[in-house]
Amino acid sequence: MEILNQFNSHVTALSKSPTLKITALAKKLKKEGKDIINFAAGEPDFDTPDFIKQAAKDALDQGFTKYTPSSGAPELKAGIVEKLQNENSLGYTPENILVTTGAKFSVFLGIFALIEKDSEIILPEPYWVSYPEMAKIAGAKVRTLPTHRENGFKIDPKKLAAAITARSKLIILNYPSNPTGVTYTESELKALWDVIKDSNLWVLSDEIYEHILFDKRTHTSFAALNKEAYNRTITVNGFSKCFSMTGWRLGYIAAPVKFVQEASKMIDHTTSGANSIAQKAACVALAKGQEWTGHIKKIFQERRDLLFESLSGHPSLSPLKPQGTFYLFCDISQSGLSAYDFASRLLDTHSVAVIPSEGFGIEGYIRISFATSTEQIKEGARRIKEFMDNL
């Protein structure tokens, strides 16, 4: 018997994350001394703020190094409740909160707690690369919902209605979106709810980029639309993007109490509670981090403008102006190459790392992260345009 046949088929069906794969390759090449422009990274280039790091040091000195309750340290859950009330107009109690080892695990729990064999997940495309892979682990069927550049890659409520079947159990919303950088207004979310309310769908609302919005846009949490939406929404958030805490691995779920009770069982038997020191630091991040998030949003908007303007001038490139996140989605279909071939050749010949769009469920685009310095953005944009000219 072949060794491969001895593994769980749900696991062998998984694909490696193209984002992590290309990011790791870019870092490897850079370590080898090559002049790599890394536009692949899915994390801010800023260090974690000093006041958060100091809180972690204080936690160590205070001996806060033991297990916390598996659902999260009480003081952090209380801080999350306060944050959600003040920033998102969401009234929760600590019993509605589940702290997890990274927001990615929050998404996984949201899927796995609801999905049974043959259940369907509705997944708007383009989507973050890990959503369909998590669905595979859960044994779910993914029903992709195409969106289009002409509509800003936003869900058409009529097409959503047509996609819902008797087996549809969950729709995943991610806004601001990775990879497109688009977001939804309150009225657009209400239009989606008008469709969802008459179905059996739950909503997993991944709002990890909520603080990185541009041009004075504001964020509306799906669960804040009304009481019915509140009772059928799993809100996912975390500390990685807005507080530059990617390596700290800390996220959270806000959801109906019964969902939290069921999902917490999986934490009990997998990771146990999240890192105690990271949780202590996160309390301070929530309490004192507003100035920091405003600071990085301003910087990211300046970088967005620089990158968008740099690429917009090229006749064969068609970038989509991001409304949020630190990603720019760029149409490279006029190159005549697949997105994967474009990204591979760009890295090989011009030492620029970008993410091809196949992993996001769509052809003909690359995702460019502007979570890097203005000097790198200028040089990277120059190299991309030069690469296009040389094709």
N, C-alpha and C positions, 0 to 999 in steps of 0.2 A: 504493500500500500504506500502511495506517495505521502510524504510528510504533510503536504499542503491539505490533503483530504482529512487529516486528523484534527483540523482546527474548526472552530465555530464558523459556519458559512456566513453569518452576519458580519464577522470580523474580516474574513478574507475578501469580502465584497467591498470593503472600505478602500477609499483612495487616500493617498498621502496628501496633506494640505499643500497646495502649490504655493501658498503665501509663505508658510514656514520653510518649505524646501528652497525657494529662491532666495529668501532672506538669509538662510543659513549659508547658501552658496556665495552670496555677495559678501557676507562677513568673512568667510574662509578666504576668498580671493583678496579681500582687503588686508587680511592678516598676512597673506603671502607677499604683500608689498605692492599690489596692483592698485592703480588709481581708480577706484570704483565709486561711482555715484549711486548711492542706495536709495532708490525711489520705491522700494518694495516694503519697507518696514511698516508694520501695523501698530506702531507705538510712538508716543511723543519722544522727541529727542532731548527734552528737558530732563534734568535730574529731579528726583522727588524733592519737593520743597524742604528746606532745613527744619521748619517748625514741625513737619510730620516726622522727619527722621529723629528729631530730638525726642518726640513723644515715644518713639520705639525704644530709644536708649533709656528713657526714664522707666519704661515698662520692664526692661531687663533689670535695671537697678532695683526696682521694686519687687522683683521676683515673680512677675506676671508671666510665668512660663509653663503653667500647667494647662490641662484640658479646660476648655470652656464648655458650657452646654452645647450639645451638637447643633442646635438651631441658631447658636450665636450668643456672644456675651451680652448680658442684659443691658449694660450701658451703651453698647453699640446699637442694639435693636431700638433702644429708646431714642438714640440720636437719629437713626434712620426714620423712625416715626415722625420726629419733629421736622426733619428735612422734607419728607413727603408732604406734610401738612403745609409748611411754609412756601415751598417752591412749586409743588404740583397740585395743591388744593385737594389732596387725598387724605381722608380721615381713616387712619389705621391704628391698631393697637400693636404692642409687641407680639401678640399671638398671630398676627398676620405676616410677620417677617421671618424670613429664613436666610441666614448668612451662609455663604458657600465659598468653597475654595476656587475663587475666580468666577466671573460672570458667565464664562463658557459652561461651567458646570451647572449654573442656574438654568441655562437654556436646556441642557441635557435633562435635568430633573423635570422641567416643565413639559418636555416631550414625553419622557418615559413614564411619568406619573399618570398621564392621560391616555396614552396610545396603547391599543391592544392589536393583536394580529388582524391585518386587513383594514385597520382604521386608515383614514386618509388625512394627510396633512396638506393643506393648500399653501403653496410656497410661491410668492411673487418672484419673478426673475427680471433682472439679475438679482442674485441672492448671495449672502455671505457663504463662503465655501463649506463651512462646517454644518450648516443646517441639514442638507440632504443626507450627509454621512451619519449624523445623529439619528435621523429617521430610519436609516438602514439598520442601525443597531437595535432600534425599538421594533423592527419588523413592520414598519408602517409603509404604506404606499404614498409616494409623493405625487401630488397633482400640481404641476407647475402652472403658474398663471402668468402668461407673457405680458410684459408692459413694453412701451415703445418710447423712443427718443422724442417723437413729436408731442407726446403727452407728458414729457418730463420724467419718463420711467415711473409714473404713478399708476396705481390700480384704477382701472375703469370699473365703477360699481356694477354696471350691467354685465361686464365680463365675469366679475366675481360671482354674481348671482347665477350665471350659467355654469360656473365651475363647481358649485356646491352640490354634493350628492348626499344620499342617505347615510353614507359611510364617513362623510367629512366630519372630523372631530376637532381640528385645530387649524387656525391660520396664524402664520408667523409674520408679524410686522416689525420692521427695523427702520427706525427713522430718528434722526438723520441716518441715511443709508450708507452702509458699506456694501457695495463699492461706489455707488453713483454720487453720493453726497447730497441727494435731494431729501426734502422733508415734507411733512403734511401740515396744512393749516387746520384749525379747529373745524371749520366748515367741511373740509375734505374728509376728515375723520368721521364727522357726523354722517356724511353720505355713505361711508362704508358701513357704519353701524346700522343704518337703515336697512341694509341688506343682511347683515349678520344676525340681527335681532330675531329674525323669523326662522333661523336655522338652529342646529344643535352645536354650532361652532363655539369653541373657546378661542380666545385671542391671547397669543404670547406676544407681548409688546416689548421688544428689545430696544431700550432707550439709553444705551451706554454712551452715546455721543450727544446727549441732550444739551450739554453746556457749550458745545462747540458749534454755534450757529452764527451766521453772518448777516450783515446788512440789517441789523436791528430786528431780526426775526425772533419770535418767541416760541417756546415749546409747550405743547399741550399733551398731557398724558392721556392715553386712550381710556384708562379706567376712570378718568375725571369727567367723562362726557355725561354720564347719568348713572343712576343706581344700578340699572340692569347691566350696563357695560362693566361697572365696578365688580359685580358679582360673577362675571365671566372672563375677567382679564387677569393674566399673570404678568405682572410688570417685572422686567429684569433690568438691573442696573449694577453699577460697580464703581471701582475707584481707579481702574487702570488708565483710562483715557484722560479724564479731567484733572486728575491729581498726579499724573505721571508715576503710577504705582503698578506698572505691568508685572514686575517680578514679585510683587507682594502677594499676588493671587488671592484677591478678595472681591467677591460680588455679593449680590443679594436678590431675593425674590420678595415682592409684596403681592399678596393674593388672598382669596377667601380662606378663613381659618381651616376649613376642612381640607382644602388642598394642601396647606402647609403641614397639617398633621400627617397626611399621607406621604408627602414628599420627604418629610423629615426622617421617615423610616429608612429611606435609601441612604441618607447621610449617616444614620446610626450604623449601618452595615457596610459602608464604603470608606469615606474619608474621615468620619467623625467630625468634630468641630473644626472650623477654619483656624489658621495660625493665630495663636493668642496675641502675640506681639503686634502682628499686622492689624488685628482688630482694635487694639488699644490705640494705635497710631491713627486708625481710621476715625475714631471718635473725635480726635483733634482736627482731622481734615474736614469733617463735617461742620465742626463748630467755628473754625477759623479760616476756611478755604475760599470764601467768596471772592476776596481780592485776587487770589491766585488764579481762579478760573477766569475772571475778567481779564487778567493780564495775558494769559495764553491765548484766549479767544482773539484779542486784538492782534497778537503776533501772527496767529494762523490766518487771519483775514488778510493781513499784509502779504503773507507768503502766497496765499491763494491768488490774489490779484496779480502778483508778479508772474506766477507760473501760467495763469490763464492768458494773460496778455502776451507772454512770450511765445506760447504755442498757437494762439489765435491767428497770428500773422502769417502762418505757413499755409499755403493753398491746399496741401494734402492732409492736413490734420484738422480735426473738428472736435475740440474739447468741449465738454459740458461744464458750465460754471457751477461749482458746488455751492449749495445753500448752507452746508454744514460739514462736519467731520474734517479730516485733513487729507482727503483723497480727491483726486481729479480723474474723471472717467473720460477717456479720449478715444474717439473713433479713428482707427488707423486702417479702415477697409480699403482706402485708395492705394495703400502700399502693395496690394495684390497678395499679401502674405496672410496666413492664419495668425491669430493673435499669439499663439505659442511660438511659431516660427519667428515672428517679429521680435518677441521678447528674447528669444534665444540668440538670435543674430545681433540684436542690439547690445546684449551683454558681452557677446564674443568679440564684436568688432569695435564697439565704442565704450565698453565698460560701464554701461548704465543698466541697473537692475529695475525692472518694472514687473507687474503681475499681469499675465495674459488673462483674457476674460473667459476662456473656456471653463475654468473652475467656478465661475459665477453663473454659469448656465447660459451664456450668450457668446456669440462670435463677433469678431471685428473690433474689439476694444482692448485697451490696456488701462490698468489702474495705476496711477502715479501718486505716491505719497509725498506730500510736501511737509512732512515732519522732519525737516532738515534745514540747514542754514540757507540764507539768501544767496550766498556764494555758490553753494552746491546746486541750488535751484537754477541759477543763471547758467552755470556750466552744463548741468544736465539737460536743460532745455536746448542749449546750443548744440549739444551732441545729438539729441534726438532729431533735430531739424537737419543736421548734417547727414545723419544716417538716412533720412528720407530722401535727401537730395542725391545721395550716392546709389540709391536702389536702381 
